[in-house]
Amino acid sequence: MATDFSILSTTAVWNESFYNHSSIDSYAFLRKLNKEAIIQYLPVIVFLCILMVFGIVGNIIVSVLFCQRRRKSTYDLFILNLALLDLLTCFVGIPIEIADLCFSYTFYAPIACKILRVLESWTSMASALILVIVAIDRYKRICKLGKSFSRKKVKVLCFVAVCLGGLLSWPLFIIIGKKTIEFEVPGIKGVDCSMSDDMKGSKFPLVYYGVLLFCFVLCFVFVVVVYIRISVYIKKTKTTRRKHVEPFDSSFSSTGRQQTTLVSFQSINPEHPHPNNTLCRHDTGQSDSKKSKPTSGVHVTRPTTIFVAITIAFVISFLPFLITMLLRNLIRDFEENLSSSLQVFFKFCLKTFFINNAINPVIYGFLSRQFREDVRRLFRGCVCHH
């Protein structure tokens, strides 16, 4: 926490009666600074409150809808795991983060501080690893003619992703902790939930966040390459199929061999093992007879589009946090030298990764008409029940 001009002015006008160093006077001084910090960081606090409300409500709805499905597909399992991780962060992580902003100088809970940071990192890393698994599953499903992961294997892989996320997050128990804030007033010190005092002069935080950034970039590049290969494969398949299918139009009827070939192409993306998994149906609004008309065969399914959007949202929301953390560790007294307005922007960048935990239900709503219908059906059922 930087000692900006508002803190210095508060210190300058502090009455000499407070120089008796009593615990009551010290606490009153820090409470005054807390109130000033709340006003300064009010935009960030409001931003986090909005994300918390949207994230809790949205992820509860997603979790309920997908938990109700008796026989879950691999797509259902991926979405459910992501929703539960996001819900955990929104329900526990964001409230503690808001408390940290409201008690910027009196966060006397080092254990809660460590748990908060580890939880945030754990859920984010687990989500990133699950998105990597999703990309591999999409590639196998589309480019390997439906040879995707089984439901049992998806459960195991998601469990491994969660365990690896925890393994990569444990160093934060050492890095994060009580940070002492010095003031010009003798005998008065604040406490913030940030990089621990024990880490002063240590290269460990820089190495750790550098490794995180490397892993982030590696996962990002891997996912981008996979989805590009999927896109190239689909384009090539469409082009190849047009060359081989169009000559048959004049010699075969729409109900003959050509239609059978089309079905075999389209069947490589069986997103659900049962008809009630409406979220993964193609939101075309067309009847079965219209869907059976000759098309290019292989195409990007709705779930693939949703997963690509989720991945993009994850990257956009998480990248500012990593860059900011690297700058904090690379530049000496980086945060302390920022102006008041830049400190607000700095805090905002540190919290942008929470966007990922709240935006996924919004993505489902925008990209899936069936998901919107399921939500309406759920609320109608709740209203009728009451």
C-alpha positions in Angstrom: 0.0 0.0 0.0 1.5 3.3 -1.1 1.6 6.3 1.2 0.2 8.9 -1.3 -0.5 12.6 -0.8 -3.8 12.0 1.1 -2.0 9.9 3.7 0.8 12.4 3.9 -1.6 15.2 4.5 -3.4 13.2 7.1 -0.1 12.6 8.8 0.9 16.3 8.6 -2.2 17.6 10.3 -2.2 14.9 12.9 -2.5 16.5 16.3 0.5 16.5 18.7 -1.8 14.9 21.2 -1.5 11.7 19.2 2.2 11.5 19.8 1.8 9.7 23.1 1.7 6.5 21.0 -1.2 5.0 22.8 -2.9 2.0 21.1 -6.2 3.9 21.0 -4.7 6.9 19.2 -2.8 4.6 16.8 -6.0 2.7 15.9 -7.9 5.9 15.4 -5.3 7.2 13.0 -5.3 4.0 11.0 -9.2 4.0 10.9 -9.0 7.5 9.5 -6.7 6.2 6.8 -9.0 3.3 6.1 -11.9 5.6 5.5 -9.8 7.7 3.0 -8.7 4.5 1.3 -12.3 3.4 0.9 -13.2 6.7 -0.8 -10.1 6.5 -3.0 -10.8 2.9 -4.1 -14.5 3.1 -4.2 -14.7 2.5 -8.0 -12.7 -0.8 -7.5 -14.9 -1.8 -4.6 -18.1 -1.2 -6.6 -16.6 -3.1 -9.5 -15.9 -6.1 -7.3 -19.4 -6.0 -5.7 -20.9 -6.1 -9.2 -18.8 -9.0 -10.2 -19.6 -10.8 -7.0 -23.3 -10.5 -7.4 -23.3 -11.5 -11.1 -20.8 -14.3 -10.4 -22.7 -15.8 -7.5 -26.1 -15.7 -9.1 -24.9 -16.7 -12.6 -22.7 -19.6 -11.5 -25.4 -20.9 -9.1 -27.9 -21.0 -12.0 -25.3 -22.8 -14.2 -24.5 -25.3 -11.5 -28.2 -26.1 -10.8 -29.0 -26.6 -14.4 -26.1 -28.9 -15.1 -26.4 -30.8 -11.8 -30.0 -31.6 -12.7 -28.9 -33.6 -15.7 -28.9 -37.3 -14.9 -26.4 -38.5 -17.5 -23.9 -35.8 -18.0 -21.8 -35.5 -21.2 -18.2 -34.4 -21.3 -19.4 -30.9 -22.2 -21.6 -30.8 -19.1 -18.7 -31.9 -16.9 -16.4 -29.2 -18.2 -19.0 -26.5 -17.7 -19.9 -27.7 -14.3 -16.3 -27.8 -13.1 -15.7 -24.3 -14.3 -18.9 -23.0 -12.7 -18.0 -24.6 -9.3 -14.5 -23.1 -9.4 -15.9 -19.7 -10.3 -18.6 -19.9 -7.7 -16.0 -20.7 -5.0 -14.0 -17.6 -6.0 -17.1 -15.3 -6.1 -18.5 -16.6 -2.8 -15.2 -16.6 -0.8 -12.5 -14.8 -2.7 -14.1 -11.6 -3.8 -15.7 -10.8 -0.4 -12.3 -11.1 1.3 -10.8 -9.0 -1.4 -13.4 -6.3 -0.7 -12.6 -6.5 3.0 -8.9 -6.0 2.2 -9.7 -2.8 0.3 -11.9 -1.6 3.2 -9.3 -2.3 5.8 -6.2 -1.3 3.8 -4.2 -0.4 6.9 -5.7 -2.7 9.6 -5.9 -6.2 7.9 -4.9 -8.1 11.0 -5.7 -11.5 9.6 -2.5 -12.9 8.0 -3.9 -16.5 7.8 -7.1 -15.3 6.0 -4.9 -13.2 3.7 -2.8 -16.2 2.7 -5.9 -18.4 2.2 -7.5 -15.6 0.0 -4.5 -15.3 -2.3 -4.0 -19.0 -2.6 -7.7 -19.6 -3.3 -7.7 -17.0 -6.0 -4.6 -18.4 -7.6 -5.8 -22.0 -7.2 -9.1 -21.5 -8.9 -7.6 -19.4 -11.7 -4.9 -22.0 -12.5 -7.3 -24.9 -12.3 -9.7 -23.1 -14.7 -6.8 -22.4 -17.1 -5.7 -26.1 -17.1 -9.3 -27.2 -17.7 -9.5 -24.9 -20.7 -6.4 -26.5 -22.0 -8.0 -30.0 -21.6 -11.1 -28.6 -23.3 -9.0 -27.5 -26.3 -7.5 -31.0 -26.6 -11.0 -32.5 -26.3 -12.3 -30.2 -29.1 -9.4 -31.1 -31.3 -9.9 -34.9 -30.8 -13.7 -34.6 -31.3 -13.5 -32.6 -34.5 -10.1 -33.5 -36.1 -10.0 -37.1 -35.0 -13.5 -38.0 -36.1 -15.2 -38.0 -32.7 -12.4 -39.7 -30.7 -12.9 -37.4 -27.7 -12.3 -38.1 -24.0 -14.8 -40.3 -22.2 -16.8 -39.0 -19.3 -14.7 -41.0 -16.9 -11.5 -39.6 -18.3 -12.9 -36.0 -18.2 -13.6 -36.5 -14.5 -10.1 -37.7 -13.8 -8.5 -34.9 -15.9 -10.6 -32.2 -14.2 -9.5 -33.6 -10.8 -5.9 -33.6 -11.9 -6.3 -30.0 -13.1 -7.6 -28.9 -9.7 -4.7 -30.7 -7.9 -2.1 -29.1 -10.2 -3.7 -25.7 -9.6 -3.2 -26.2 -5.9 0.3 -27.4 -6.4 1.2 -24.3 -8.4 -0.4 -22.0 -5.8 1.2 -23.2 -2.6 4.2 -20.8 -2.9 1.8 -18.0 -2.2 1.6 -19.2 1.4 5.2 -18.0 1.7 5.1 -14.9 -0.6 1.9 -13.4 0.7 1.3 -12.3 4.3 1.6 -9.3 6.6 3.1 -6.2 5.0 4.0 -3.5 7.5 3.3 0.1 6.4 5.5 2.8 7.8 4.3 6.4 8.5 6.0 9.6 9.4 4.2 9.4 12.7 6.5 7.6 15.1 5.3 4.4 16.6 2.3 4.0 14.2 2.4 1.2 11.7 -0.3 -0.2 9.4 -0.8 -3.8 8.2 -1.8 -4.7 4.7 -2.5 -8.1 3.0 0.2 -8.1 0.4 3.7 -9.3 -0.2 5.1 -10.4 3.2 7.8 -8.4 5.0 9.9 -11.6 4.9 10.1 -11.3 1.1 11.9 -8.0 1.1 15.0 -8.3 -1.0 14.1 -11.9 -2.0 14.1 -12.9 -5.7 11.6 -15.7 -5.0 8.4 -13.6 -5.8 9.9 -12.4 -9.1 10.9 -16.0 -10.1 7.5 -17.3 -9.0 5.4 -14.7 -11.0 7.8 -15.1 -13.9 7.1 -18.8 -14.0 3.4 -18.1 -13.7 3.6 -15.7 -16.7 5.6 -18.3 -18.7 3.0 -21.0 -17.9 0.2 -18.6 -18.8 1.8 -17.7 -22.2 2.6 -21.4 -22.8 -1.0 -22.4 -22.2 -2.3 -19.5 -24.3 -0.1 -20.3 -27.2 -1.0 -24.0 -27.0 -4.8 -23.3 -27.0 -4.5 -20.8 -29.8 -2.5 -23.3 -31.9 -5.1 -26.0 -31.2 -8.1 -23.9 -32.2 -6.3 -22.6 -35.3 -5.6 -26.2 -36.3 -9.3 -27.0 -35.7 -10.3 -24.0 -37.9 -7.9 -25.1 -40.7 -9.1 -28.7 -40.5 -12.8 -27.6 -40.8 -12.0 -25.3 -43.8 -10.1 -28.1 -45.6 -12.8 -30.6 -44.9 -15.5 -28.3 -46.2 -13.5 -27.6 -49.4 -12.7 -31.3 -49.9 -16.3 -32.4 -49.3 -17.7 -29.8 -51.8 -15.3 -31.1 -54.5 -16.4 -34.7 -53.9 -20.1 -34.2 -53.1 -21.2 -31.7 -55.7 -20.5 -34.0 -58.7 -23.0 -36.5 -57.1 -25.8 -33.9 -57.0 -26.8 -34.7 -60.6 -26.7 -38.5 -60.2 -28.0 -39.1 -56.7 -31.2 -38.1 -55.0 -31.3 -36.2 -51.7 -32.3 -39.4 -49.9 -29.7 -41.7 -51.3 -26.0 -42.2 -50.8 -25.2 -38.5 -50.6 -27.4 -38.0 -47.5 -25.8 -41.0 -45.8 -22.4 -39.6 -46.4 -23.5 -36.3 -44.9 -24.8 -38.0 -41.8 -21.4 -39.7 -41.3 -19.7 -36.3 -41.5 -22.0 -34.6 -39.1 -21.9 -37.4 -36.5 -18.3 -36.7 -35.6 -19.5 -34.1 -33.1 -21.9 -35.9 -30.8 -22.0 -33.4 -28.0 -24.5 -35.2 -25.8 -25.5 -38.8 -25.2 -29.1 -37.8 -24.4 -31.6 -35.5 -26.1 -32.2 -33.4 -23.0 -28.8 -31.7 -23.0 -30.2 -28.7 -24.8 -27.4 -26.4 -24.2 -25.2 -28.2 -26.7 -27.8 -28.4 -29.5 -27.2 -26.2 -32.5 -29.2 -23.0 -31.9 -30.5 -22.8 -35.4 -34.2 -22.9 -34.7 -34.6 -25.3 -37.7 -36.6 -28.4 -37.9 -35.0 -31.8 -38.3 -36.0 -31.9 -41.9 -34.2 -28.7 -42.6 -31.2 -29.8 -40.7 -30.9 -32.9 -42.9 -30.4 -30.9 -46.0 -26.9 -31.2 -47.6 -24.4 -28.8 -46.1 -20.7 -28.7 -45.8 -20.8 -31.4 -43.1 -18.0 -30.6 -40.7 -18.6 -27.3 -38.8 -17.9 -25.5 -35.6 -20.4 -26.6 -33.0 -22.0 -24.4 -30.5 -20.0 -25.8 -27.6 -16.8 -25.2 -29.4 -17.8 -21.6 -30.0 -18.7 -21.2 -26.3 -15.4 -22.7 -25.1 -13.4 -20.4 -27.5 -15.3 -17.4 -26.0 -14.6 -18.6 -22.5 -10.9 -19.0 -23.3 -10.6 -15.5 -24.8 -12.4 -14.0 -21.7 -10.0 -15.8 -19.4 -6.9 -14.5 -21.2 -8.2 -10.9 -21.4 -9.1 -10.8 -17.7 -6.0 -12.5 -16.4 -3.2 -10.9 -18.5 -3.4 -7.4 -16.7 -2.9 -9.0 -13.3 0.2 -10.9 -14.4 1.8 -7.8 -16.1 1.0 -5.7 -13.0 2.6 -8.2 -10.6 5.7 -8.4 -12.8 6.1 -4.6 -12.8 5.7 -4.5 -9.0 8.5 -7.0 -8.6 10.8 -5.6 -11.4 10.6 -1.9 -10.5 11.7 -0.8 -7.1 9.1 1.0 -5.1 6.8 0.8 -8.1 3.5 1.2 -6.2 4.8 3.8 -3.8 5.7 6.2 -6.6 2.3 6.1 -8.3 0.0 9.1 -8.1 -3.4 8.7 -6.5 -5.3 8.1 -9.8 -2.7 5.6 -11.0 -3.0 3.7 -7.7 -6.7 3.2 -8.4 -5.8 2.0 -11.9 -3.1 -0.2 -10.4 -5.7 -1.8 -8.0 -8.1 -2.3 -10.8 -5.5 -4.2 -12.8 -4.9 -6.4 -9.8 -8.6 -7.3 -9.7 -9.4 -7.8 -13.4 -8.9 -11.6 -13.2 -12.2 -11.7 -11.2 -14.0 -10.9 -14.5 -13.3 -14.4 -15.6 -15.2 -15.8 -12.6 -18.4 -13.8 -13.4 -18.6 -13.6 -17.1 -18.9 -17.2 -18.1 -22.7 -17.4 -17.4 -23.1 -14.3 -19.5 -21.3 -16.0 -22.4 -23.6 -19.0 -22.2 -26.6 -16.6 -22.3 -25.4 -14.7 -25.3 -24.3 -17.7 -27.3 -26.9 -20.3 -26.5 -30.6 -19.8 -27.1 -31.3 -23.1 -25.4 -29.5 -22.0 -22.2 -31.7 -18.9 -22.1 -34.7 -21.1 -22.5 -33.5 -23.4 -19.7 -33.0 -20.4 -17.4 -36.6 -19.2 -18.2 -37.9 -22.6 -17.5 -36.0 -22.8 -14.2 -37.4 -19.5 -13.0 -40.9 -20.3 -14.2 -40.7 -23.5 -12.2 -39.6 -21.6 -9.1 -42.4 -19.1 -9.5 -45.1 -21.7 -10.0 -43.7 -23.7 -7.1 -44.2 -20.8 -4.7 
